[in-house]
Amino acid sequence: MDDIRKMVTRVLGEPSFQRASEALRQDILASPSPAEVVPVLERLVAEYRATI
């Protein structure tokens, strides 16, 4: 249990983890949502099928 406590304290306390998680958050926010991606994929599939 002490090992888990130490790891959690480290993750919550070290600024490098906060910076990395914020960078990941920004990447996720900048990525298109599934609702944006699915219509594009459907269109591409329809266009590809039309060429076969």
Backbone as a printed PyTorch tensor [residue, N CA C, xyz], in Angstrom:
tensor([[[  0.8220,  -1.1990,   0.0000],
         [  0.0000,   0.0000,   0.0000],
         [  0.8670,   1.2650,   0.0000]],

        [[  1.9870,   1.1930,   0.7030],
         [  2.8760,   2.3530,   0.7300],
         [  3.4310,   2.6740,  -0.6520]],

        [[  3.6970,   1.6260,  -1.4460],
         [  4.2080,   1.8550,  -2.8000],
         [  3.1930,   2.6120,  -3.6430]],

        [[  1.9400,   2.2210,  -3.5330],
         [  0.8860,   2.9070,  -4.2940],
         [  0.7680,   4.3470,  -3.8320]],

        [[  0.7930,   4.5640,  -2.5320],
         [  0.7040,   5.9270,  -1.9900],
         [  1.8570,   6.7740,  -2.5040]],

        [[  3.0590,   6.2190,  -2.5030],
         [  4.2320,   6.9560,  -2.9800],
         [  4.0890,   7.3120,  -4.4600]],

        [[  3.6120,   6.3560,  -5.2440],
         [  3.4490,   6.6110,  -6.6820],
         [  2.3880,   7.6720,  -6.9450]],

        [[  1.2700,   7.5770,  -6.2480],
         [  0.2030,   8.5640,  -6.4330],
         [  0.6800,   9.9360,  -6.0010]],

        [[  1.3680,  10.0130,  -4.8710],
         [  1.9010,  11.2890,  -4.3920],
         [  2.8760,  11.8720,  -5.4050]],

        [[  3.7000,  11.0240,  -5.9910],
         [  4.6540,  11.4900,  -7.0020],
         [  3.9300,  12.0280,  -8.2310]],

        [[  2.9650,  11.2630,  -8.7360],
         [  2.2300,  11.6870,  -9.9370],
         [  1.5000,  13.0000,  -9.6810]],

        [[  0.9060,  13.1320,  -8.5160],
         [  0.1590,  14.3540,  -8.2140],
         [  1.0610,  15.5280,  -7.8630]],

        [[  2.2860,  15.2510,  -7.4090],
         [  3.1530,  16.3170,  -6.9410],
         [  4.1940,  16.8170,  -7.9180]],

        [[  4.5980,  15.9890,  -8.8560],
         [  5.6630,  16.3990,  -9.7720],
         [  5.1010,  17.2030, -10.9380]],

        [[  5.6370,  18.4020, -11.1410],
         [  5.1560,  19.2540, -12.2290],
         [  5.2750,  18.6130, -13.6110]],

        [[  6.2440,  17.7360, -13.8070],
         [  6.4070,  17.1240, -15.1310],
         [  5.1840,  16.2990, -15.5130]],

        [[  4.5650,  15.6370, -14.5450],
         [  3.3590,  14.8710, -14.8360],
         [  2.2030,  15.8030, -15.1970]],

        [[  2.1140,  16.9290, -14.4980],
         [  1.0580,  17.8940, -14.8030],
         [  1.2530,  18.4710, -16.2030]],

        [[  2.4890,  18.8000, -16.5490],
         [  2.7560,  19.3420, -17.8910],
         [  2.4220,  18.3160, -18.9670]],

        [[  2.8210,  17.0840, -18.7440],
         [  2.5520,  16.0400, -19.7360],
         [  1.0580,  15.7900, -19.8840]],

        [[  0.3370,  15.7860, -18.7720],
         [ -1.1060,  15.5480, -18.8610],
         [ -1.8080,  16.7250, -19.5280]],

        [[ -1.3190,  17.9310, -19.3130],
         [ -1.9110,  19.0940, -19.9800],
         [ -1.6370,  19.0490, -21.4820]],

        [[ -0.4390,  18.6300, -21.8640],
         [ -0.1230,  18.4980, -23.2890],
         [ -1.0210,  17.4470, -23.9350]],

        [[ -1.2300,  16.3340, -23.2570],
         [ -2.1180,  15.2930, -23.7680],
         [ -3.5430,  15.8180, -23.8880]],

        [[ -3.9790,  16.5680, -22.8870],
         [ -5.3300,  17.1580, -22.9130],
         [ -5.4960,  18.0660, -24.1250]],

        [[ -4.4950,  18.9020, -24.3820],
         [ -4.5660,  19.8150, -25.5230],
         [ -4.6100,  19.0430, -26.8430]],

        [[ -3.8390,  17.9750, -26.9430],
         [ -3.8640,  17.1390, -28.1500],
         [ -5.2430,  16.5320, -28.3660]],

        [[ -5.8300,  16.0420, -27.2840],
         [ -7.1590,  15.4330, -27.3870],
         [ -8.1930,  16.4770, -27.7900]],

        [[ -8.1250,  17.6620, -27.1890],
         [ -9.0780,  18.7210, -27.5310],
         [ -8.9260,  19.1810, -28.9830]],

        [[ -7.7060,  19.1080, -29.5100],
         [ -7.4640,  19.5390, -30.8900],
         [ -7.8660,  18.4760, -31.9090]],

        [[ -8.0760,  17.2670, -31.4550],
         [ -8.4420,  16.1720, -32.3580],
         [ -9.9310,  16.2140, -32.6720]],

        [[-10.2960,  15.7940, -33.8710],
         [-11.7230,  15.7710, -34.2080],
         [-12.4560,  14.7010, -33.3930]],

        [[-13.7030,  14.9770, -33.1320],
         [-14.5290,  14.0240, -32.3910],
         [-15.0070,  12.9200, -33.3310]],

        [[-15.4590,  11.8070, -32.7820],
         [-16.0330,  10.7600, -33.6320],
         [-17.1840,  11.2920, -34.4950]],

        [[-17.9680,  12.2030, -33.9480],
         [-19.0820,  12.7730, -34.7140],
         [-18.5850,  13.5460, -35.9320]],

        [[-17.3780,  14.0640, -35.8670],
         [-16.7940,  14.7690, -37.0090],
         [-16.1120,  13.8060, -37.9820]],

        [[-15.5420,  12.7420, -37.4720],
         [-14.7750,  11.8090, -38.2960],
         [-15.6680,  10.8610, -39.0880]],

        [[-16.7120,  10.3550, -38.4720],
         [-17.5500,   9.3320, -39.1140],
         [-18.1170,   9.7970, -40.4500]],

        [[-18.6980,  10.9900, -40.5550],
         [-19.2210,  11.4020, -41.8640],
         [-18.1400,  11.4720, -42.9440]],

        [[-16.9540,  11.8860, -42.5710],
         [-15.8560,  11.9490, -43.5410],
         [-15.4960,  10.5420, -44.0010]],

        [[-15.4030,   9.6100, -43.0610],
         [-15.0970,   8.2240, -43.4250],
         [-16.1860,   7.6290, -44.3110]],

        [[-17.4280,   7.9050, -43.9830],
         [-18.5330,   7.3930, -44.8030],
         [-18.4610,   7.9450, -46.2210]],

        [[-18.1440,   9.2220, -46.3470],
         [-18.0260,   9.8350, -47.6710],
         [-16.8740,   9.2100, -48.4470]],

        [[-15.7480,   9.0250, -47.7830],
         [-14.5950,   8.4270, -48.4570],
         [-14.8840,   7.0020, -48.9100]],

        [[-15.5600,   6.2360, -48.0830],
         [-15.9220,   4.8660, -48.4640],
         [-16.8530,   4.8850, -49.6660]],

        [[-17.8380,   5.7720, -49.6420],
         [-18.7760,   5.8620, -50.7630],
         [-18.0470,   6.2500, -52.0470]],

        [[-17.1220,   7.1920, -51.9560],
         [-16.3550,   7.6030, -53.1310],
         [-15.4730,   6.4630, -53.6330]],

        [[-14.8470,   5.7330, -52.7240],
         [-13.9810,   4.6260, -53.1160],
         [-14.7950,   3.5200, -53.7840]],

        [[-15.9370,   3.2110, -53.2130],
         [-16.7910,   2.1670, -53.7910],
         [-17.2290,   2.5330, -55.2040]],

        [[-17.4410,   3.8070, -55.4320],
         [-17.8830,   4.2580, -56.7520],
         [-16.7940,   4.0700, -57.8040]],

        [[-15.5530,   3.9590, -57.3760],
         [-14.4500,   3.8160, -58.3340],
         [-14.0860,   2.3610, -58.6000]],

        [[-14.6870,   1.4570, -57.8750],
         [-14.3490,   0.0300, -58.0500],
         [-15.1710,  -0.5660, -59.1690]]])
